[in-house]
Amino acid sequence: MLHSRLQPLHPVAWWCWAGALAVAAGRTTNLLVLCLILVVVSWVVTTRRSASPWARSFGALLRLGAFVIVIRLVVQVLFGDRVPGDTWFTLPSIPLPHWAAGVAIGGPVTAQAVLGAICQGLQIAVILACFGAANSLASSFRLLRCVPAGLYEVAVAVTVAISFTPQVVLSMSRVRDARRLRGRPTAGLKGWRGLAVPVLDGALERSVALAASMDARGFGRRAISRRRRRLTAAATLGGLVGLGVGIFQVLYSSSASGVGVAVLGFGGVLVIGGMVAASHGSRSRYRPDRWLAAEWLVMLSGLAALAGILAVGGGDPSSLTQPLYPLSLPAVPFLALAGILFAAAPSGIAPVPVRVRAKLQEAMA
Amino acid sequence: MISFDRVTVTYPGASSPALENVTLTIEEGHFALVVGPTGSGKSTLLRCVNGLVPYFSGGRLNGTVTVDGRSTENYRPRDLADAVGFVGQDADASFVADTVEDELAYAMENLGVDPASMRRRVEDVLDSLNLHALRQRAITTLSGGQRQRVAIGAAFTAAPRALVLDEPTSSLDPVSAEEVLASLARLVHDQGTTILVAEHRLERIAQFADVVVDLGAGPGQVRVGPPAQIFATAQLAPPVVRLARLAGWSPVPLSVRDARRQAGGLRRRLGQSRHPAAGTARGEKVARLKGLSANYGPIPALSDVSLDLYEGEVVALMGRNGAGKSTLLYHLVGLRRPQHGSVEVLGRAPWSLSAPEAIRLVGLVPQDPGALLCAETVKGECSDGDRDSGLAPGTTRAVLESLVGGIEDSSHPKDLSEGQRLALALALVLAPEPPLLLLDEPTRGLDYGAKERLAARLRDLAARGHCVVVATHDVELVAEVADRVVVLADGEVITDGPARSVVCHSAGLASQVSRILAPAEWLTVEEVAAALTAGAQSEPVL
């Protein structure tokens, strides 16, 4: 039975799923495909996130995504490259000296320019949404437990980094409350300005306090020999660099990305090897996260979406981009869409978080 | 077990050392209590024990701190984790995991305890701290006191040889505080654990201590000795000791039980005296709650609460941790909009007001006072406060000085001690003197002197027609200031009545003096002293 387990899904499974979808989104500007990814991610998040505070990260990152689209659009209209095409309206333009080539202020605004900007903005927004989904679905603490003890410094940096987003979200409501109590505006430009510094300050301070607390409770004790520590650290760091380069290749290379996939795979092997080698330390696990059928299925469903996109990209790359000349509806790459729909499967496969289940039972009774 | 050899700590940028020339030794299996006024370096002393000072604080440490034979010079906090369990003042900042169980297991995971004993120890701690009902809950959904218990439990589980706790009971209700202290005492007796605790609420803890470390004698002077000896002359002493000094009991009792044995004579002397009349008369209605209900997700926080608050009264809001006290205050100040029922402050719905309007009607000092502070210096914070509420420059600063003196203008609010930070937040909220004042746990980290000055100010505000609501677990403060006590349990109002009768007739909420002198209804040492002088004047024979 997939549903009878009490434990939440392995965080690495969620991050793989969300990561695969983010990479898929990075390979396409097809509006239809991007929207479908967004719908699937939102659906899974709403059905499977827990009632914990970090689950709110998704909403925050969706808003950030919307902001990115707006900014991208404004920048395109005001300063962007003058894209030729069907002119909608013309802004008064300011001539710039020749050394400022590539930058223009004002000028004709074409439908192509606007649509292109929206597609690019949406692409970033969807990648952000995938990141938010991973943050909401998997607790950063459980993810951190998978980082080997040998990588102490890296692990602390990673914890501080991944707990930063949820910390900011939490700190935001705290600071808003405090500003209200001090009788200061909480809305509008003034409100935002007063919010930013204390929010970042507070989140940073809490992250550092967290590091101190982890240390006081024995995190990163020298469990394994120094030489082995260095070895595993080197392997894992090398692997992480490989992963980074690989992801970059797969995301942004326009040619067939065989090299990228190879680097990605090599990096993955190094990272896993490093983790396995380092896990022979003297740490133990209370209720370890288990990797069961559900984890495999969630991970594979995400990879299926990526595979669909890569397959379509290999055969008919043009169907993954928004056609601008002439302006027309996006193509319907069936294979890619099917893969993405498959990525909605976790909303049925993943275990229901404990508290949501309690609420459901209450509603049924 | 723990020894300090000529330790001096100076934080970066500080003009004087936070701790000066401290030499002391705490034997294995002792329960040691650190006392001293607000800002006297108690937290610094505790944080030195496992090396958090200076590794995480910066600054200079001269001298040597040794724990279990290991010097903090050579061992970092993580290498001392098996020897020292540390519970900091701010429990929230210490949580690593998301759920209660994971948090309890965290230190053991790092120490490599095998899974079977890990399960057993987590179970033990869940029982001994009464946390079993919360085991799967996300920590952020717990109340302040519940979080405190989780933080203490997380340090317990790894069974360290020494436990260091910074104000472990200050946000606990009296009954949970007793439970926590009893389990600490059990650790000392059964397992020989060494315990070092800093605490302001001496009335709760003095009777458990084997050794008292007094930092109150001035910079560079530390007195260490058995509790009866230190408290006989210490500047800060729990009510039982002050009553003993008043009545001339010797040896000085530290527990209610010891005091009652000697109290017969005093009870007889007080037999004929009258209590002072109840406080000021109440005036117009300031606020009203009608049928208020609120939930946190699926968990009910308040159900059908109706309450009227009047001018000129000090209302104490009491009740177990998680009973809904803070939620009620949040509704009164307008940070939460009522889901069911209504809230009115001077005829207006507080949630609908803009921030500048709202602070003219109602002020709140939240449980985490640090959240209110956002300026770079104490001076800046005070002048911002004056500007926000349209006060004459210097008003806030003067209020702060009257609560806790000696805070430097140029200090950063984040570098202040817990009690000093609270005093600053109190000053910011008290200075504008709105008609309705709400204080959530306003005594955390405050020494007895500061608490008395706060109580006097609150009484003065009430006498001038303000309404003050204090949500607190501090029964001594309630005994001193409250006219009326409202007790909440699981979001419902259980009791609403005059302070004297509620405090004297409830087992959990009684003040020390009322326990010692029961069945007579005396609340505080000051009352007894006043009655004795009055009695001496009218009946010179006694």
Interface residues (C-beta under 8 A of the other chain):
Chain A: S50 A51 S52 P53 W54 S139 F141 R142 R145 L170 R174 V175 D177 A178 R179 R180 L181 R182 G183 R184 P185 T186 G194 V197 P198 E205 R206 V208 A209 L210 A211 A212 S213 M214 D215 A216 R217 G218 F219 G220 R221 R222 A223 G281 S282 R283 S284 R285 Y286 R287 V354 R355 A358 K359 E362
Chain B: N50 L52 Y55 F56 R76 P77 R78 D79 A81 D82 V84 F86 G88 D90 A93 S94 F95 V96 A97 D98 E101 D102 A105 Y106 A107 M108 E109 N110 L111 G112 V113 D114 P115 M118 R119 V122 Q136 A138 T140 T141 A154 A155 A158 G297 P298 V333 G334 L335 S354 A355 P356 A358 I359 R360 G363 L364 P366 D368 A371 L372 C374 D384 G385 D388 S389 K414 L428 V429
